[in-house]
Amino acid sequence: MIKHFTLNYKHFTLMKKYIFTIAFALLGITSSMASKADTLRIYSIDGERIPNFTGKELIGKTIKNYQVNTNVLPAPKRDVIEIHIITTTTPPAPKPDPHYLIKGREQELTKEEFYKISPSKIKAIEVLKEGTKAIQERGLKEDGRSYIIVTLEK
């Protein structure tokens, strides 16, 4: 009888180890299943929704503000929705080169030709800013560019 009890006790102890191992494994599986929620990420740059965001959309822009709003859906799914709101500032486009003119001549100079003029030959330089009445008064083309008019020594 004692021998039979010892065998049953060993068998019970061994079964108890397996039961605890299986129970912990099942707990681990269910907890890992609960933590494997799907995450939906939505990106908006300057108020425009960007599907398939890669980051390339931000090249050449400066991030002014980056905000992430996170919402977790209720159980059992617990999916996560992340809304990324990005506000950028785009550097201003460089101003176009001005028109270079020599007073008394009709032909426009290139920038390179203008810089080749010897300073000793220049009598005066007049700058007409874009959008001013002076451009219209002289009958010059108004195209958003300034005018640099050089008066040469005779």
C-alpha positions as CSV (number, residue, x, y, z in Angstrom):
1,M,0.0,0.0,0.0
2,I,2.8,2.4,0.8
3,K,4.5,1.6,-2.5
4,H,1.3,2.3,-4.3
5,F,0.9,5.7,-2.5
6,T,4.5,6.6,-3.3
7,L,3.9,6.0,-7.0
8,N,0.7,7.9,-7.0
9,Y,2.4,10.8,-5.2
10,K,5.3,10.9,-7.7
11,H,2.8,10.8,-10.5
12,F,0.7,13.5,-9.0
13,T,3.8,15.7,-8.4
14,L,4.8,15.2,-12.0
15,M,1.3,16.0,-13.3
16,K,1.3,19.1,-11.1
17,K,4.4,20.4,-12.8
18,Y,2.9,19.8,-16.3
19,I,-0.3,21.5,-15.3
20,F,1.5,24.6,-14.0
21,T,3.7,24.7,-17.1
22,I,0.7,24.4,-19.4
23,A,-1.3,27.0,-17.4
24,F,1.6,29.5,-17.6
25,A,2.1,28.9,-21.3
26,L,-1.6,29.5,-21.9
27,L,-1.5,32.7,-19.8
28,G,1.5,33.8,-21.8
29,I,-0.2,33.1,-25.1
30,T,-3.4,35.0,-24.1
31,S,-1.5,38.0,-22.7
32,S,0.7,38.2,-25.9
33,M,-2.4,37.9,-28.0
34,A,-4.0,40.8,-26.1
35,S,-0.9,42.9,-26.6
36,K,-0.7,42.3,-30.3
37,A,-3.1,45.0,-31.2
38,D,-3.1,46.5,-34.7
39,T,-1.9,50.0,-35.0
40,L,-3.4,52.3,-37.7
41,R,-1.3,55.3,-38.4
42,I,-2.8,58.3,-40.2
43,Y,-0.6,61.1,-41.4
44,S,-1.6,64.7,-42.2
45,I,0.8,67.2,-43.5
46,D,-0.4,70.9,-43.5
47,G,-4.0,69.7,-43.4
48,E,-3.7,67.2,-46.2
49,R,-4.1,63.5,-45.5
50,I,-1.1,61.5,-46.8
51,P,-1.9,57.8,-47.6
52,N,1.2,55.6,-47.6
53,F,3.4,58.0,-45.7
54,T,7.1,57.3,-46.2
55,G,8.8,60.5,-45.0
56,K,9.8,61.6,-48.5
57,E,6.9,64.0,-48.3
58,L,8.8,66.1,-45.8
59,I,11.9,66.6,-48.0
60,G,12.7,70.3,-48.5
61,K,10.3,71.3,-45.7
62,T,10.9,72.4,-42.1
63,I,8.8,70.8,-39.4
64,K,7.1,73.6,-37.4
65,N,5.0,71.3,-35.2
66,Y,4.6,67.5,-34.9
67,Q,1.6,66.2,-32.8
68,V,0.6,62.6,-32.3
69,N,-2.9,61.8,-31.0
70,T,-3.3,58.2,-29.8
71,N,-6.7,56.5,-29.3
72,V,-7.0,52.9,-28.0
73,L,-10.2,51.1,-28.9
74,P,-12.0,49.3,-26.1
75,A,-11.5,45.6,-25.3
76,P,-11.3,42.9,-26.7
77,K,-9.4,44.2,-29.7
78,R,-7.6,47.2,-28.1
79,D,-6.5,48.4,-31.6
80,V,-4.5,51.6,-31.6
81,I,-5.2,54.6,-33.9
82,E,-2.3,57.1,-34.1
83,I,-3.0,60.4,-35.9
84,H,0.2,62.2,-36.8
85,I,-0.5,65.9,-37.5
86,I,2.5,67.6,-39.0
87,T,2.7,71.4,-39.7
88,T,5.6,72.6,-41.9
89,T,7.1,75.8,-43.1
90,T,8.4,75.8,-46.6
91,P,11.4,78.1,-47.1
92,P,10.5,80.9,-49.4
93,A,11.5,80.5,-53.0
94,P,14.5,82.5,-54.0
95,K,13.8,85.8,-55.7
96,P,14.6,85.8,-59.4
97,D,17.6,87.8,-60.6
98,P,16.9,91.4,-61.5
99,H,17.0,92.9,-64.9
100,Y,20.3,94.5,-65.6
101,L,20.2,97.5,-68.0
102,I,22.7,100.2,-69.1
103,K,20.9,103.6,-69.3
104,G,20.4,104.6,-72.9
105,R,20.7,101.1,-74.3
106,E,17.7,98.8,-74.9
107,Q,19.5,95.5,-74.7
108,E,19.4,93.7,-71.3
109,L,22.7,92.5,-69.8
110,T,23.2,89.0,-68.2
111,K,24.4,88.9,-64.6
112,E,27.8,87.9,-65.8
113,E,28.1,90.8,-68.2
114,F,26.9,93.2,-65.5
115,Y,29.6,92.0,-63.1
116,K,32.3,92.5,-65.8
117,I,31.7,96.3,-65.9
118,S,34.7,98.0,-64.3
119,P,33.6,100.0,-61.2
120,S,35.7,103.0,-62.5
121,K,33.4,103.2,-65.6
122,I,30.2,103.4,-63.5
123,K,28.8,106.9,-62.9
124,A,25.6,105.9,-61.1
125,I,23.5,102.8,-60.2
126,E,19.7,103.1,-59.9
127,V,17.6,100.2,-58.4
128,L,13.9,100.0,-59.2
129,K,12.2,97.5,-56.8
130,E,9.6,95.1,-58.1
131,G,6.0,96.3,-57.9
132,T,6.9,100.0,-57.7
133,K,5.4,102.8,-59.9
134,A,8.9,103.8,-61.2
135,I,8.9,100.6,-63.3
136,Q,5.5,101.5,-64.9
137,E,6.5,105.2,-65.3
138,R,9.5,104.1,-67.4
139,G,7.5,101.7,-69.5
140,L,9.5,98.7,-68.3
141,K,8.1,95.2,-68.2
142,E,6.5,94.3,-64.8
143,D,7.2,90.7,-64.1
144,G,8.0,90.6,-60.4
145,R,11.7,91.3,-60.9
146,S,13.6,94.4,-59.9
147,Y,15.7,96.5,-62.3
148,I,19.3,97.6,-61.8
149,I,20.0,100.5,-64.2
150,V,23.7,101.5,-64.6
151,T,24.7,104.9,-66.0
152,L,28.2,104.7,-67.4
153,E,30.9,107.5,-67.6
154,K,31.3,109.0,-71.0
